[in-house]
Amino acid sequence: MRMYDLIEKKRDGHELTNEEIQFFINGYTNGDIPDYQVSALLMAVYFQDMTEEERAVLTTAMVDSGDKIDLSAISGIKVDKHSTGGVGDTTTLILAPLVASLGVPVAKMSGRGLGHTGGTIDKLEAVPGFHVEITSDEFIDLVNKNKVAVVGQSGNLTPADKKLYSLRDVTATVNSIPLIASSIMSKKIASGADAIVLDVKTGAGAFMKSLDDAKSLAQAMVSIGNRVGRNTMAVISDMSQPLGYAIGNALEVKEAIDTLQGKGPEDLTELCLTLGSQMVVLAKKASSLDEAREQLKANMENGKAFEQFKTFLQSQGGDASVADHPELMPKADYMVELPAKEAGTIKNIIADDLGTAAMMLGAGRATKESVIDLAVGIVLHKKVGDQVEAGESLLTIHANQANIEEVKEKLYQSIEVSTDNVSAPSLIYDIVTE
């Protein structure tokens, strides 16, 4: 078998066999196939696409290229959730303890963030003492005992995907549905969950800007998951504006604490109930989505979800009293209001630009070497469709630097006020199942 023949075959629009895909992934991972040939094949895939069978085989080959997490020692159906990312996306911090409070085992493998704010691990580390450096045995024991634990990503999970992604990044082949879908799903499948709920974002603050592209990606990932034996479904949700009100690590943890007690922002609460209901049904802890939603809401109201969060923090070294006293988390030196320059209705909040402003404050990483300031960020007071008076605060900036004029200018450019009547955008656009 020759790589040249695979390139030619895919270039001409033909389907690659299982053996050919395995040959390509194994050879590239082992260093036997050079970058320039893989680049050619990636470009051929970019233009010619892949069948559902090819996508599933590619994903499986990437899973088999490295370590796989064995969660079989955890009792029950393990359900994982993955979001394609966005601004103010705090859902994991809420969903993990909320779903676990109904007896669903949530064995979560998370990473650090690169971009607007930190990843789930960075946010959790705003809680003094919290750590994810635990052994596999400790991880499994904690999930069996408390139904929830979070661990850092393994160093040798899907090495083929790491190599391919680096190459896609420099060969203009990132925006390819089969390559995105197989990249995401290979990591989820290697992480060992029995079932997977996907939160696919769409809008200005999402990777997939258009609804059609988001649906295509969701369908591709759901198809892959189900073809390789993982019960998989997807929710397509809005990211045209930030989710919730908080952007920044400690600020998002505080918002998660409020939401777990039923006092969070309406959109964040609704998305968590939607995703959580799917997780509970896939775990067979409820027979319908309505039943699952009622159970989740009840545990927000009766305090069980909140207590589960405290147990989760404490079991991984965190100061659980933070849940009752969020002021124990890092706090910024300066809190600056951003007043509206004119009266009207909020027409547009450019999520990406708000995320960039938060990163300028130090809430995120511009490079892997950047150090995050856990205290800083932005708390919105208005969302799209809300009325605002001239001089009224649009948001509060939490900063550890006195001079934030550049950040303020960026924020003003990110929020559009109009005299027109404007409706709030839809939150949930579609549910994708097999």
N, C-alpha and C positions, 0 to 999 in steps of 0.2 A: 504493500500500500504506500502511495506517495502523496504528500501534502499538495503537490502541484495538481494532481487529479481532483482532489477535493475542492480546491479553489476554482478550477475550471467548471466542475459540475455545479457548484452553487452559483457561480457567475452566470451560468446559462439557465438558472431557475429550477434546477432539479433538486429532489429531496435526498438528503444525506442519510445513509443507513446508520443503525445503532453502532455498528462496528467502526464506521468512519468517524463518527463523533467521538467515540471513546478513544480512538487512535489519536485524534487531534488534541483532545484535552490531556491525555496521558503524556503525549510527546511534548506538549508545550510546558506542562508542569515540571517535567523532568529535565527540561532544557535541551531536548533533542530537536525541537522545531524552532527556527529563528523567528524573531519578532516580525521581520518583513513579510514572511509568509502568512503568519497569523493576522497581521494587519490587512492583508489582501482578502483573507477569508472573512474577516469582520466587515469589511466594506461590501463584500458580495452579499452577506446576510443583511446588511443595512438596506440595500436596494432590492433584494429578492425575497426578504422575509423568511420565515420558517413555518413549517406545519406545526400543529399542536403536538404531534408525536415527536418531532425533532426538538421542540422546546423542552418537553418532558425529559427526553434522553440527555440533552445538554445539561439540564439542571441536575439530574442524577449523577452524571459524570463529574460535575463540579463538587457535588456532595462527597462522592467517593474519593476525591483527590486529597482529602485530609482527614482530620479527626472528626468523629461524630459523637455527640453527647448522648449517653444512654440514660434515659429517665425511667427505665422499666421498674426500678426499685421504688418509685413513687406510686402510691396507690391512687386509683381513679384516673379519669380522662384528663390529660394535661392539655390545656388550651393556651395558645400563645396569641398575642395581638401585635400587629406591626402597623406603624403609620409611615406613609411616604414623606412625612415631615411638613413643617410649616412654622409659623410664628406664633408663639404662645401655646404650643401644643403640649399640654400638661397631662394628657389623658392617662398615660401609664401610671403616674403617681396616684391617681384616683382609682383607676380600674383594678390594679393589682390587689389592694386590700379590699375594695368593694366586692369584687367577684369572689375573692377568697373567703369573705365573711359568709358566703352561702355554701362553703365546703368544696368549692372548685379549686383544685391545685393549680397555682400559678407559679411556674418555675421560669423566671424571666432572666434571659441573658441580654444585657444592654451594653452600650458603648458610650464613649465620650463624644461630645458634639464638635463639629467643625462648621462654623457659620454663626448665625444670629445669636444663639445662646448655647449653653452647654447641653449635652445629652442627658438622659435620665440619671446616669451616675453622677454627673457634675451637680445636677439639681439636688439630688439626695445628700450630697456631701456638704450642702449648706446647713444640714443638721449636724451639730457638733458630735464628733465621734463616729458617725456612720461610715461603714466601710464595706466594700464588696470583695475584698481579698480573702475569700474563704475557699477551702478545698471542695472538691466534688462531693466527697462524703458529707461534709458539713452542709453543703447546699441541699443535697437530697434529704438529709435529716431535718433541716429547717422546714422544707416544704411538707414533709410528712407530718411534722409536729404542728406547724402554724398555717399550712396551706399556701404560704407565700414566701419567696426569697428572691433576691436579685444578685446576680453574680456578673463579673466582668467577662468580656468575650475571650474565648480561648485563642491562644496565639496561632494555632495551626488549623483553624476552621476554614474550609474551602479555599486553600491556597491558589487553586486555579482561578477562582473568581478575583482574588487580589491582583494576580498577574494580568488577567484580562481587563480588569477595570482600569489599571494604570495605562494600559495600551489604548483602550478606548478613549481615555481622557486626552490623549495627544494625537489621535487619528480621526477626530470628528465623527466618532461612531457611538457616542454616549446615548443619543436620542434614538434608540432602536427598541421597539417594544419587546421583541424576543430576547434581546440582550439585557434590557432592564429587568424584565420579569424573571429570567433565569438567575440573574445576579441576586435579586432580593430573595427569591424562593429557595435558592441553594442554602443560604445562611439560615433561613427559618427551619428548613427540613433537617439540616445538620444539627440544629439546636435541640432536636428530640421531641418536640411537641406532637401530640396525637391529632390535634385539630388547630386550625389557624384562622383568626379573624383579621382581615386586612382593612385598614382605614386609608383609602386612596383619596388624596387631596386634589382639588382642582381650583383654579383661580390664580390671581396675580401673585399670591404668596406661595404657590405650589410649584413643584417640578413640572407637573402636567397642567399647563395654563388653560387648555380647552377641555370642555366636558367630554367631547368625543374621544380625545386622547386618553383622558382618565378612564373612560369606560373600556377602551381597548386594552389598557394596561391591567385593569381589574379583571377583565375576562381572561386575559392571558395567564395571570397569576392563579386565579381560581381553577382554571383548566389544568395547569401544571400540578397544583396541590392535590387535586382529586385524582389525577392520573397516577400519581406516585403513592397513593394510599393515605393521604392526609385529608380529613374532612375540612374543606376550605370554603370560605365565603368572603365577600367584600362589601363594604359600605363606601359609597362615594360621597364625600362631604366637602363643604365649602372652605376655601382658604383665600377668598378675595380680600378679606380683612382678618386681623389676628383673631385667634380663638380665645374667648374670655377677655379679661382686661389686662392681665399682667404679662410683661415680657422681661425676663431676667430671672436668675436662678432662685434666690431666696424668695423673691416676690411671687414666683410661680408656685413654690412649695406652700406659701401662705394661702394662695388661692385654692390649691388642692385641698388643704385642711378645711377651708370654708365649704368647699363643694362636698366633701365627705360628710359634712354635717347638714347638708341640704341648704346651705346658705351661699352657694356659689353662683357665678354668672349663668344666665339662662341657657346660652348656647353651649357652654362647656358641660353643664349638667345634662342637657338633652343628648349631646353626642356620647357622653359616657354611659347613659342609660341605654342608648341604641346599641352601642358596641358591646356593652356588658350583657345585655339581653341575649345577643347572639352567642356570646361565650358560654353563658349559663345553659342555653339550649343545646349547644354542641357538646357540653359536658354531661348532658342528660340529667341535669338537676332541676329542670322544668320541662313541661311538655309543650309549652307554647311561648312565643315571645311576650305576649301580654302577661302571662303568669310570671315569667322571669323578671319583667320590668317591675311588677308590683312587689316582688320579693326584694329587688335591689332598692327600690324607693323606701320600703319599710325599714331596711337596715341602715339607710341614711338617717331616717327619722328617729329610730330607736337607739341609735348610738353604737350599734354593733360594728358598722363599717369604720367608724372613728376609732373604736377600741382595737380593731384589727390593725389599723395603721400604726397605733402606738406599739403594739406587740411586734410588728414588723420592724419598726425602727430600733426598738430595744434589743431584739434578737441579733441584730447586726451591728451592735455597739453604739447605736445612736442615742442621743439624749431625748427620750420619749416625752419629757415635759415640754419640749418645743411645740408639741401639738396643742397644748393648752396655753402656751406662752410663746407665740411666734417671734416676739421681740428678742428672744434669745439667739435667733439666727443673725448672721452678719447684717449690719445696717449701714446705709450710705451716710456720708457726712452732710450732704446737701440734698434738700428736697425743693425743687423749683417747679412752679406752675407754668404752663404754657397757655396764655389767654387767647381766646378766639379774637381775630381781628375784625370780624363782621358777624352779624346775626344771620341765621338761616338754618338749613338742614344739612347734616353731614351727608354728602353725596358719595364720597369715596375715601377710603383709607387704604393706602398702598402698603400691603402687608410686608412685602420685601424691603421697602424703604424704611419702614419702622424697625424692622429687624436689623438693618444696617446701622441705624441710629443707635440701637441698643448695643451693637457690637463696638461702635465708636466710643461708647461709654466704658467698655471693657467687659460686657456681659457675655461675649462670645469669642471664638477663636478665628482670627484671620488666617493663621497657619497652625499646623499641629503643635508647634513649639510655643504658641501664645499662652499666656497665663490668664485664666479667667478671674474676674472680680465678682465673687458670688453675691455681693450686696447690691450692685447697681442694676439699673434697668428703667423701665417705663411702666406706668399704670394709667391706662386709658380711663377717661370718665364718660366718653361718648363713643357710640358705634354708628355705623351707617343707618340712616333713617331717623336718628335722634335730632331734636331741636337744640339749638345753642344760641345764647345771647352774646352780643359783643362784650368782650372782657371776661366772659365766663371761662373757667379752666377746661381746656380740651383734654389735658393729661398732666400727670405729675412726673417729673424727671428725678430719678434717684441717682445721684452722681457722687463720685469721690474726687472730683476735680472742680475747681472754682470756675474756670473758663469753659463754658459749654455753648458758646455762641454758634459754632459750626453745627453742633448737634441740633440746636433749636431751629436753625435755618433748614436743616434736613427734614425735621419734623413738620415744619410749616409747609414744605413742598409735598409732604406725604399725605396731607389731609385737605380735602376739598370741601368747602362749604358752598351751598347753592341756595338760591331763593325758590327753586323748584320743589315740588313734592317728591320725596324719594322714599321708596320702600326698602326695608331691610332685605338682604338677599336670603334665598333659601339656605338652610343648613344641610339637609340631607337630600341629595339629588337622586340617588338610586341605590338599590340593593342588588348585588350580583351573586347568584348561586349557580351551581352546575346546571 
